[in-house]
Amino acid sequence: MSRGRTLRFALILGGLSAFGPLSIDMYLPAFPSMAHEFQTGQSQVQLTLTAFMIGISTGQVIAGSLSDALGRRRPLLVGLVLYTVCSVACAFAPTIYALAGLRLLQGFGAAAGVVIARAAVRDLYSGIELARFFSLLMLVNGLGPVLAPLIGGQLMRFTTWVGVFVVLTGCGLVLLLASAFGLPETLPDRLRGPVRLGYTVRVFGRLLVDKSFVGYALSAGLLFGAMFGYIAGSSFVLQGLFGLSPQAYSLVFGVNSVGIVAMGQANRLLLRRFDPRAILGATLVVAAVGGLGVFVAVVAHLGLFGLLVPLFVTVASIGLVFPNSTALALAEHPDTAGSASALLGLLQFLIGGLVAPLVGIGGSALPMGLAIGALPLAAVLVFRFLTRPVETAPQTSEDSSAPVN
């Protein structure tokens, strides 16, 4: 593709991949005020986060398998419409449980963008170039975790949590229009599978018995679980226990997100000398060291600085883990990229959804420290015992599929 077309694809696909951080991080600064307004506890507020992550994880299974059969565009546009409508409805939720239900549906809509963005990249690239393009996407979707909490923190100066969902409605509408008019179909008719439940079940069955695919997906999912523990618990820990204002908390969150973007771009340079598997294995070890540092900082009461340094190490490692684990997991499944992408997302967000409410138990920093300390270590063990090297040769003309209108 031309440079201009590549940039356009990166902007649109990166924006679609950013649905998670946009929909999660932007309203994190509002958690304490939401608990006060709805007259409920932090675990109930975190339930709205869990509901969204369950929706975005299970929705990827549906959207991913449909995209393998119907093409990428139709499921994507339907999902974007659902996301935009549910974002409007969230702004008018009368209770915390109504908001949680709407967030579940909003997650279903967001799932189409996240899973189909990954599948579309696999339609276009393979080998080292696949990992490099995923790293390029980190430059775009990495802006989500940088800007979302900053925007959320500033919105809290002038409005309530309702304003956050108004802004999310606008984001959904912009991405809907951009996808409708700027994103062509990337999966040709000849590569599509049948729309049959039995076929879909067999595809998922083959993926689940592929030990290496599960290893790459699960190791990334466990590290994402640690990040979601940070996402769900950091608002209460840093604001409630360390006394940071919503704006200061947003700044800290933004700095950590800049680390993700920076590591994603460093990965493009590292791929010139090292293969994706080597980078992934080394990064998981670094993330585990950072996670143990977070746990020690919490248990030993090392203060704000002692907590933030290892936290930055763990969070920033996502920028290296995401592109390489995704490329390695999808490398051997070009014909079922949508379904493979769906299982990747399912593991990531499902683990995150299970972790999120647990970090609010007890009203202390210890649950968050336990999650961030244990999950990266588990990811290292999974990578060590389940994964195997995969072919990362450059893409050839025989295995490329140019976008078709």
FENNOR-V33629 format. One record per backbone hydrogen bond with DSSP energy under -1.0 kcal/mol. CO is the residue of the C=O (numbers start at 1). NH is the residue of the N-H. If there is no record, write none. Layout:
# FENNOR-V33629
co	nh
CO	NH
CO	NH
This chain:
# FENNOR-V33629
co	nh
2	6
3	7
4	8
5	9
6	10
7	11
8	12
9	13
10	14
11	15
12	16
13	17
14	18
16	19
18	22
19	23
20	24
21	25
28	31
30	34
31	35
32	36
33	37
34	38
35	40
41	45
42	46
45	48
46	50
47	51
48	52
49	53
50	54
51	55
52	56
53	57
54	58
55	59
58	62
59	63
60	64
61	65
62	66
63	67
64	68
66	70
67	71
68	193
72	76
73	77
74	78
75	79
76	80
77	81
78	82
79	83
80	84
81	85
82	86
83	87
84	88
85	89
86	90
87	91
89	92
90	93
95	99
96	100
97	101
98	102
99	103
100	104
101	105
102	106
103	107
104	108
105	109
106	110
107	111
110	114
111	115
112	116
113	117
114	118
115	119
116	120
117	121
118	122
119	123
120	124
121	125
127	131
128	132
129	133
130	134
131	135
132	136
133	137
134	138
136	139
137	141
138	142
140	143
141	144
143	147
144	148
147	151
148	152
149	153
150	154
151	155
152	156
154	157
155	158
155	159
160	163
161	165
162	166
163	167
164	168
165	169
166	170
167	171
168	172
169	173
170	174
171	175
172	176
173	177
174	178
175	179
176	180
177	181
178	182
179	183
185	404
188	191
189	192
194	196
196	200
197	201
198	202
199	203
200	204
201	205
202	206
203	207
204	208
205	209
209	211
210	214
211	215
212	216
213	217
214	218
215	219
216	220
217	221
218	222
219	223
220	224
221	225
222	226
223	227
224	228
225	229
226	230
227	231
228	232
229	233
230	234
233	237
234	238
235	239
236	240
237	241
237	242
238	244
245	249
246	250
247	251
248	252
249	253
250	254
251	255
252	256
253	257
254	258
255	259
256	260
257	261
258	262
259	263
260	264
261	265
262	266
263	267
266	270
267	271
269	272
270	273
270	274
275	279
276	280
277	281
278	282
279	283
280	284
281	285
282	286
283	287
284	288
285	289
286	290
287	291
288	292
289	293
290	294
291	295
292	296
293	297
294	298
295	299
296	300
297	302
303	307
304	308
305	309
307	311
308	312
309	313
310	314
311	315
312	316
313	317
315	318
316	319
317	320
317	321
318	322
320	324
321	325
322	326
323	327
324	328
325	329
326	330
327	331
330	333
336	340
337	341
338	342
339	343
340	344
341	345
342	346
343	347
344	348
345	349
346	350
347	351
348	352
349	353
350	354
351	355
352	356
355	359
358	361
365	369
366	370
367	371
368	372
369	373
370	374
371	375
374	378
375	379
376	380
377	381
378	382
379	383
380	384
381	385
382	386
